[in-house]
């Protein structure tokens, strides 16, 4: 009964605090941390100690899988340079620099332990930044970079932390660390790809959305456990599996399965994210009690944490400057490449006109040119610029993963309790300082939002393309079907405005007509979805446009499947 009561109170508290924070215009994680920290000093509230095993192996995999599931593979690929720079190179630089700083501030602490603490404070938590960014209309490319960084940098930091802990037990060379990092990334990537592909193929056989969604709940651990057992990054394996599943889902999973899965995973992610930030705040009083003033006083620990906070913020700012310069150079190169690509396309088209080229090869080469042109156009039209760089530099909040990673330090680590306190101070300082001021920074730099007019035009163009595919399928599959039903299906297609007379309620008194309607409409949706996947493969449209069209098809397919199950 006590456990049930705690669960009820916990969920009710999380929802209430998150809703109240939202009304105040504050990111929910910030409100949860502050409330948790205040409650930790209230008499009668039990001490809370974050169990690293619980966070890193039970909570983190589903959280990352949920985020990766909604990460468009196209956007991840197009922003790979920025994401990998922030999630890998910046983590390494921060780990090394912070390690040297900690050795300077705590001379009695060994180098390996210093680098371990440096790895602990290096990964960022994008939850607060992206929640603020979405509310204030940050451009989608900037949000993608922040989300992608948050997905990958946990894996980078945990691999470095594992190497540093190994160095605490014995000598480890730089080459061994590099080799372990490379091995961890490669094996985790392979496992994630295999798990993601097998996942969608097996779940594609299920005909029940509830069974399908229930099966998806074990997927993060199916990717995580084998990777960890092989000495690779389980976290990265989960991320790769999630991205692969999200990319292949429209091809193999039913619309009802994807809609149900998305709703359930968003709920799970909200509860897990909120719980971990609340626990982070609740652990404050316990952390202070654990500090041994004979080794390092609480005041000294707090000051070192503040200095480290300033250091990691400064390192990120300095790192973003050359990163933005590199991205701007890529944007200039993309602008120069567009006319060159168009000239090459024309030359190849002329060559194909005079030669007998197989249709598959012709389509493959055309798709490659479409994708290259779309990628270059993406860099030209969706620039980050210095305004985006400022927001990127100020979005380096640390979170509960930093605290959980600190708790995972071996029990015989010198100054262990004090190191955990330092990590907590870094996480809290960056989370509150940057999280509370990020809205002001975004308003100050006046970063332009996505061009909604362009997106609306793009969306209309894509729907017309999908409608053409559906119309072709309808024309070829309507022989022997009642003409009235064919017209009803045509009215329901994406060619124009829905005909509410026939679209919303096919005649229930004529079972045969209803079956014909459903069959034809599902065929046209399948053709439209095929055209959508082809458009996604070409990279011609933005992920927002593709996602909007996919959701429209999913909802219509779900409606038809429910209609077909009616007696």
C-alpha positions, 0 to 999 in steps of 0.5 A: 500500500505504501508503494502504491501511495508513493506512486500516486502522490509522485505522479500527481506531484509531477503533473501538478508541478509541471503544469504550474511551471508551464503556466509560469513560463518556466521549463518543467525540469527547472520547476521540478528540481527547485521543488525537489531541492526545497522538499529535501530540507522539509522535516519528515521527507525521507532522504533520497539517494539516486541509485546510479544503476536505476538511472543509467540502466533502467531509466536512461535507455527508454528515455533515449529511445523515446527521443531517438524514435522521433528524430528524423534520420534525414535531419540527423544526417544533415546535421551530423557534423554539428551533432558529432562535434558537440556530442563527441569532440566537445565532450572530450575537450571538456573532460580533459580541461575539467580534469586538469582544473579539478587536479589544480583545485584538489591536488590530492586527487589523482589524475584518473579520478580528476578525469572521471569527474571531468567526464561526469560533468561533460554531457549536457541535458537537452530537455530543458533547452528544447522545451524552452526552444519549442515554446519560443519558436526556435528554428527546427535545425537548431532544435535538431542539433540540441536534441541530437547532441543530447542523444549522443553525448551521454554515450561519449561521456559514459565511455570516457568515464568507464576508461577513467575508472579503469585507469583508477584501478591500473595503468591505461594508455591514451591509445587504449582509451581511443581504441576502447572508444572506437570499439564501443562506437562501432559495436554499439552502432552495429547492434543498434542497426540490427535490433532496429531492423529486426524490431520493425520486421517482427512487429510488422507481423502483429495485427494488434496495436496494443501488442505492438506497443507493448513489444516496443517497451522492451526494445531499449533493453534489447539493444542496451544489454547485449551492447553492454555485455560486449563492452560497447556503449549500450546507450549509443546502441539504444539511440541507433535502434530508436533512429532506425525504428523511427525511419523504417516504421512507416514502411513496415508498421501499421498507422495505428501501431505508430500512432499508439506507440507515439502517444504511449512513449511520449507519456512514458518519457514525460514521467521518467524525465520528470521523475529523474529531475524531481529525484535530483532535487530531493537528493540535495540534503542527503548529499550535503550530509555525506560530505566529510568536512575533514577532507573537503568542506562543504563550502569548498565543494560548493565553490569548486562546483561553481568554478567548474560550472563557469569553466564548462560554460566557458569551454562550450562558448569557446568551442561553438565559435569555430563550430559556427565558422565551420558550419558557415563555410559549409553553407557557402560551399553548398551555395556554390555547389547548387548550380554545379549540381544542376549542370551535372544533372542536365549533362547526365539527362542528355546522356541518358536521352541518347543511351539505353539506360535501365530504369532502375539505374536511371531512378537511382542516379536521379534520386542521388542528385535529388538528395544532394541538391536537397542537402545543399539547399537545406544548408543554404535556406536553414542557416544557423548563423551567429544568432543560432551560435549564441543560443547553442552556446548558452544551451549547455545545461547539465542534468540528472545524468551528471549526478547519476554518473557521479554516483557510479564512481567506485566506493573506494574513490578518494573524496567520493562524496565531495566529488558527487557534491561538486557534480551536483553543484555543476548540474544545478548551477547550469540548469538553473542559471542557463535554463532560467535565462535562456528565454531572455537570450533567445529573445535578445538575439532575435533568432528568426523562426522557420519560414512558415510560408515556405513550409505551407507551400512545401506541404501543398506541393508534397500533398499534390505529389502524394495525390498523384500516386494515389490517383494512379493506384485508384485508376488501376484498381477500380474496375468492377467497383461501383462508380459512386464508391470510386468518386467517394474515394477520389474525394477523400484522396489528397487531391483537394478538400475533403468531401465531407458528405462521402468522406466522413461516413460511408453509407453503412446500409450498403456493406459491399459499397463500404468494403469497396470504399475501404479497400480502395481507400487503403490502396490509395493510401498505400500508394500515397505512403509509397510516394511519401517514402520515395520523397523522403528518400530523395530528401526534397522536403523538410522533415516537418513537411514529411512528418505532417503528411505522414501524420495525415496519412496515419490518421486516415489509415487508422480511421479506415482500419477502425471502420473496417472492424465495425460490425 
